[in-house]
């Protein structure tokens, strides 16, 4: 009887040591997958993946056999979830399988930039990796818009109806889903700015606020002066002066070559604020929060003019005489 107990104890010790060393062995199997992105196809399992990696000479037959024995003891580790995963370097086989089991797929990013046009945003959208492309033009962007009925007439163009931000997604997400998220963000930011607007602005609705904000966005990327730029345009609107802003001229010219000519300024297209009074018929670029708030809360000034200093900032003037002197100084390079 005592001999039998000793045999059983010895056998148990051997089995325990065998289990311990086999587990330790499997835990230390390295797996160096090429690239940092790996796709787990539908119907995959830990063992199927192991055989696949064995065929790619990333693992050996004995390593897959040891994994099979390990999974007999840990059947809960055998399943994996389909998807696209980001793999870090120098991971072990079990670490990779644990990631695939978790379902924590790789996150990809799409960044939309304030001041860019919708067409530029569509190019970014179409170039985004692992994104299902079901949006190809501005009309589709407009069709997805859920414009609140009490906000006034619906926009007739998709320009500026996306909010500039970074949007994260997993592989095979639809481009239309990102567009909807971006539109919801834009509507939220636009409404927030409208609710915080100063009284007696010469703006009838949120869309006009968006139009003005887009002009501010294109005219100045320097946050401290955005409210001053806004004040110039608001003052001009109140006086029924033409806005005379170059970005609106440029927006209405197909294949603009980078140089505004006198002919461009005289071009009668509907966005040309040198030829037409009031706001243009629509916004001209994506708009960020700072420009929206500047349009809603312009500085209280007597300014009607500004000119670029060439360093990203502007010289503001209250009179035409002051403005002409600033033009001579900063544009023509002559003394006042």
C-alpha positions as CSV (number, residue, x, y, z in Angstrom):
1,X,0.0,0.0,0.0
2,X,2.8,2.4,1.0
3,X,4.6,1.5,-2.2
4,X,1.6,2.3,-4.3
5,X,1.2,5.7,-2.6
6,X,4.9,6.4,-3.3
7,X,4.4,5.5,-7.0
8,X,1.3,7.7,-7.2
9,X,3.1,10.6,-5.5
10,X,6.1,10.2,-7.8
11,X,3.8,10.0,-10.8
12,X,1.9,13.1,-9.7
13,X,5.2,15.0,-9.2
14,X,6.3,14.0,-12.7
15,X,3.0,15.1,-14.2
16,X,3.1,18.3,-12.3
17,X,6.6,19.0,-13.5
18,X,5.7,18.1,-17.0
19,X,2.7,20.4,-16.9
20,X,4.8,23.3,-15.5
21,X,7.6,23.0,-18.0
22,X,5.2,22.5,-20.9
23,X,3.3,25.6,-20.0
24,X,6.5,27.5,-19.5
25,X,7.7,26.4,-22.8
26,X,4.5,27.5,-24.6
27,X,4.6,30.8,-22.8
28,X,8.0,31.5,-24.1
29,X,7.5,30.6,-27.8
30,X,8.4,33.8,-29.8
31,X,6.3,34.9,-32.7
32,X,7.8,37.5,-35.0
33,X,5.1,38.4,-37.5
34,X,6.1,40.6,-40.4
35,X,4.6,44.1,-40.3
36,X,2.6,45.6,-37.4
37,X,-0.8,44.8,-38.8
38,X,-2.3,41.4,-39.0
39,X,-5.8,40.3,-40.2
40,X,-7.6,37.4,-38.5
41,X,-10.0,35.9,-41.0
42,X,-13.5,34.6,-40.2
43,X,-13.5,31.0,-38.9
44,X,-9.9,31.2,-37.6
45,X,-8.8,29.5,-34.4
46,X,-5.6,29.4,-32.4
47,X,-4.6,26.1,-33.9
48,X,-5.5,27.1,-37.4
49,X,-3.4,30.2,-37.0
50,X,-0.5,28.1,-35.6
51,X,-0.6,25.8,-38.6
52,X,-0.6,28.9,-40.9
53,X,2.4,30.3,-39.2
54,X,4.1,26.9,-39.3
55,X,3.6,27.0,-43.1
56,X,5.2,30.4,-43.1
57,X,8.2,28.9,-41.1
58,X,7.4,31.3,-38.3
59,X,6.7,28.3,-36.0
60,X,7.8,24.7,-35.9
61,X,5.7,21.6,-35.9
62,X,6.7,20.7,-32.3
63,X,5.7,24.2,-31.2
64,X,2.2,23.8,-32.6
65,X,2.0,20.4,-31.0
66,X,2.9,21.9,-27.7
67,X,0.3,24.6,-28.3
68,X,-2.3,21.9,-29.0
69,X,-1.5,20.2,-25.6
70,X,-1.7,23.6,-23.9
71,X,-5.1,24.2,-25.3
72,X,-6.3,20.8,-24.1
73,X,-5.7,22.1,-20.6
74,X,-6.9,25.6,-21.4
75,X,-9.7,25.3,-23.9
76,X,-10.9,28.8,-23.1
77,X,-7.8,30.1,-24.9
78,X,-8.6,28.3,-28.2
79,X,-11.0,30.9,-29.7
80,X,-10.0,34.1,-31.5
81,X,-12.1,36.9,-33.0
82,X,-11.8,38.0,-36.5
83,X,-10.6,41.5,-37.2
84,X,-7.5,43.6,-38.0
85,X,-5.0,43.9,-35.1
86,X,-1.9,45.9,-34.5
87,X,1.0,43.7,-33.3
88,X,3.9,45.1,-31.3
89,X,7.4,43.7,-31.9
90,X,8.9,40.8,-29.9
91,X,5.6,39.3,-28.7
92,X,5.2,35.7,-27.8
93,X,2.7,33.3,-29.4
94,X,0.4,33.4,-26.4
95,X,0.5,37.2,-26.2
96,X,-0.5,37.4,-29.9
97,X,-3.3,34.9,-29.4
98,X,-4.5,36.7,-26.3
99,X,-4.8,39.9,-28.4
100,X,-6.8,38.1,-31.1
101,X,-9.0,36.6,-28.4
102,X,-9.7,40.1,-26.8
103,X,-11.2,41.6,-30.0
104,X,-9.3,44.8,-29.4
105,X,-8.8,45.7,-33.0
106,X,-6.3,48.2,-34.4
107,X,-7.4,51.8,-34.4
108,X,-6.8,53.9,-37.5
109,X,-7.1,57.7,-37.7
110,X,-8.5,60.2,-40.1
111,X,-7.7,63.9,-39.6
112,X,-9.7,66.6,-41.2
113,X,-8.1,70.0,-41.1
114,X,-9.7,73.4,-40.6
115,X,-9.3,75.7,-43.6
116,X,-9.3,72.9,-46.1
117,X,-12.2,72.5,-48.6
118,X,-14.6,69.7,-48.7
119,X,-12.9,68.3,-51.8
120,X,-9.6,68.2,-49.9
121,X,-11.3,66.4,-47.1
122,X,-12.8,63.9,-49.6
123,X,-9.3,63.1,-50.8
124,X,-8.2,62.5,-47.2
125,X,-11.2,60.3,-46.8
126,X,-10.5,58.3,-49.9
127,X,-6.8,57.8,-49.0
128,X,-7.6,56.6,-45.5
129,X,-6.3,53.0,-45.0
130,X,-8.6,50.1,-44.2
131,X,-11.7,52.3,-44.7
132,X,-14.6,51.0,-46.8
133,X,-15.1,53.7,-49.4
134,X,-18.8,54.4,-49.9
135,X,-18.5,58.2,-50.2
136,X,-17.1,59.7,-53.4
137,X,-18.5,63.2,-53.8
138,X,-19.9,66.3,-52.1
139,X,-23.5,65.4,-53.0
140,X,-23.3,62.2,-51.0
141,X,-22.0,64.2,-48.0
142,X,-24.9,66.6,-48.3
143,X,-27.4,63.7,-48.5
144,X,-26.2,62.3,-45.2
145,X,-26.7,65.6,-43.4
146,X,-29.5,65.7,-40.8
147,X,-30.1,69.5,-40.7
148,X,-32.5,70.5,-37.9
149,X,-35.7,71.9,-39.3
150,X,-35.8,74.9,-37.0
151,X,-32.3,76.1,-38.1
152,X,-33.6,77.6,-41.3
153,X,-33.2,76.6,-44.9
154,X,-31.1,73.5,-45.5
155,X,-27.6,74.0,-47.0
156,X,-27.5,73.4,-50.7
157,X,-23.9,72.4,-50.7
158,X,-21.8,70.0,-48.6
159,X,-18.9,72.6,-48.0
160,X,-18.0,73.1,-44.3
161,X,-20.5,70.5,-43.1
162,X,-17.7,68.3,-41.6
163,X,-16.0,69.2,-38.4
164,X,-12.2,69.3,-38.5
165,X,-10.9,66.8,-36.0
166,X,-9.2,63.4,-35.7
167,X,-11.6,60.5,-36.0
168,X,-10.6,56.9,-35.0
169,X,-12.0,53.8,-36.6
170,X,-11.4,50.1,-37.0
171,X,-10.7,48.3,-40.3
172,X,-13.6,48.0,-42.7
173,X,-15.6,50.8,-41.1
174,X,-17.6,52.8,-43.7
175,X,-16.5,56.2,-44.8
176,X,-20.1,57.3,-44.5
177,X,-20.0,56.5,-40.8
178,X,-17.1,58.9,-40.3
179,X,-18.9,61.5,-42.3
180,X,-21.9,61.2,-40.1
181,X,-19.8,61.5,-36.9
182,X,-18.1,64.5,-38.3
183,X,-21.4,66.1,-39.3
184,X,-22.8,65.5,-35.8
185,X,-19.7,67.2,-34.3
186,X,-20.1,70.1,-36.7
187,X,-23.8,70.6,-35.8
188,X,-23.0,70.4,-32.1
189,X,-20.2,73.0,-32.4
190,X,-22.2,75.3,-34.6
191,X,-25.2,75.2,-32.3
192,X,-23.0,75.8,-29.3
193,X,-21.5,78.9,-31.0
194,X,-24.9,80.2,-32.0
195,X,-26.2,79.9,-28.5
196,X,-23.3,81.9,-27.2
197,X,-23.6,84.7,-29.9
198,X,-23.5,88.3,-29.0
199,X,-26.8,90.2,-29.6
200,X,-27.5,92.2,-32.7
201,X,-25.2,90.4,-35.0
202,X,-26.1,90.9,-38.7
203,X,-26.6,87.1,-39.1
204,X,-30.0,85.6,-39.6
205,X,-29.3,81.9,-38.8
206,X,-26.7,79.3,-38.0
207,X,-25.7,78.7,-41.6
208,X,-24.8,82.4,-42.0
209,X,-22.7,82.1,-38.9
210,X,-20.9,79.1,-40.5
211,X,-20.3,81.1,-43.7
212,X,-18.8,84.0,-41.8
213,X,-16.7,81.6,-39.6
214,X,-15.3,79.9,-42.8
215,X,-14.1,83.3,-44.1
216,X,-12.5,84.0,-40.8
217,X,-10.8,80.6,-40.9
218,X,-9.3,81.3,-44.3
219,X,-8.2,84.8,-43.5
220,X,-6.4,84.1,-40.2
221,X,-4.8,81.1,-38.6
222,X,-3.6,83.2,-35.7
223,X,-6.1,82.6,-32.8
224,X,-5.6,85.9,-30.9
225,X,-6.7,88.0,-33.8
226,X,-9.7,86.0,-35.1
227,X,-12.2,88.1,-33.1
228,X,-10.6,91.2,-34.7
229,X,-11.0,89.7,-38.2
230,X,-14.6,88.9,-37.3
231,X,-15.2,92.5,-36.1
232,X,-14.0,93.8,-39.5
233,X,-16.5,91.7,-41.4
234,X,-19.4,92.3,-39.0
235,X,-18.7,96.1,-39.1
236,X,-18.8,95.9,-42.9
237,X,-22.0,93.9,-43.0
238,X,-23.6,96.4,-40.7
239,X,-22.6,99.3,-43.0
240,X,-23.6,97.3,-46.1
241,X,-20.0,97.5,-47.3
242,X,-18.7,94.7,-49.5
243,X,-16.6,92.2,-47.6
244,X,-13.9,92.2,-50.2
245,X,-12.1,89.2,-49.0
246,X,-9.7,87.3,-51.3
247,X,-10.5,83.7,-50.1
248,X,-14.1,84.0,-51.4
249,X,-12.7,85.1,-54.8
250,X,-10.3,82.2,-54.8
251,X,-13.0,79.7,-53.8
252,X,-15.1,80.5,-56.8
253,X,-12.3,80.1,-59.4
254,X,-11.7,76.7,-60.8
255,X,-8.1,75.7,-61.0
256,X,-6.8,78.8,-59.2
257,X,-3.1,79.2,-60.0
258,X,-2.1,81.0,-56.7
259,X,-2.1,84.6,-58.0
260,X,-5.1,86.8,-57.8
261,X,-5.4,89.1,-60.8
262,X,-7.6,92.1,-61.5
263,X,-9.6,89.9,-63.7
264,X,-10.2,87.5,-60.8
265,X,-11.4,90.4,-58.6
266,X,-13.9,91.4,-61.4
267,X,-15.1,87.8,-62.0
268,X,-18.8,88.0,-61.3
269,X,-19.1,84.5,-59.8
270,X,-21.5,84.3,-56.8
271,X,-18.7,83.9,-54.2
272,X,-16.9,87.1,-55.2
273,X,-17.3,89.5,-52.3
274,X,-15.6,92.2,-54.3
275,X,-18.5,92.2,-56.7
276,X,-21.4,91.3,-54.4
277,X,-22.7,92.7,-51.1
278,X,-23.3,90.6,-48.1
279,X,-22.1,87.0,-47.3
280,X,-21.4,84.6,-50.2
281,X,-24.0,81.9,-50.8
282,X,-22.2,79.3,-48.7
283,X,-19.1,78.6,-46.6
284,X,-15.7,78.2,-48.2
285,X,-13.8,75.8,-45.9
286,X,-14.0,73.5,-42.9
287,X,-14.3,75.6,-39.7
288,X,-12.8,75.0,-36.3
289,X,-14.2,76.0,-32.9
290,X,-12.1,79.2,-32.6
291,X,-13.4,80.6,-35.8
292,X,-17.0,79.7,-35.0
293,X,-16.8,81.4,-31.6
294,X,-15.1,84.4,-33.2
295,X,-17.9,84.8,-35.7
296,X,-20.4,84.5,-32.8
297,X,-18.5,86.8,-30.5
298,X,-16.6,89.4,-32.6
299,X,-14.6,92.1,-30.8
300,X,-16.3,95.5,-30.4
301,X,-14.2,97.7,-32.7
302,X,-14.3,100.5,-35.3
303,X,-12.1,98.5,-37.6
304,X,-13.0,98.1,-41.3
305,X,-9.7,96.9,-42.9
306,X,-6.8,94.6,-42.4
307,X,-3.7,93.6,-44.4
308,X,-1.3,90.8,-43.9
309,X,2.1,91.6,-42.3
310,X,3.7,88.6,-43.9
311,X,4.3,86.8,-40.6
312,X,0.9,85.2,-40.1
313,X,-0.6,88.3,-38.4
314,X,-2.4,91.4,-39.7
315,X,-2.4,95.1,-39.4
316,X,-5.9,96.4,-38.7
317,X,-7.2,99.9,-39.6
318,X,-10.2,102.0,-38.9
319,X,-10.0,104.2,-42.0
320,X,-9.1,103.8,-45.6
321,X,-6.2,106.2,-45.3
322,X,-4.7,104.1,-42.5
323,X,-5.3,100.9,-44.6
324,X,-3.6,102.4,-47.6
325,X,-0.6,103.3,-45.5
326,X,-0.5,99.7,-44.2
327,X,-0.7,98.3,-47.7
328,X,2.2,100.5,-48.8
329,X,4.3,99.3,-45.8
330,X,3.5,95.6,-45.7
331,X,2.6,94.8,-49.4
332,X,4.4,97.3,-51.5
333,X,7.4,97.7,-49.2
334,X,7.4,101.5,-49.3
335,X,7.6,104.0,-46.5
336,X,4.3,105.5,-45.1
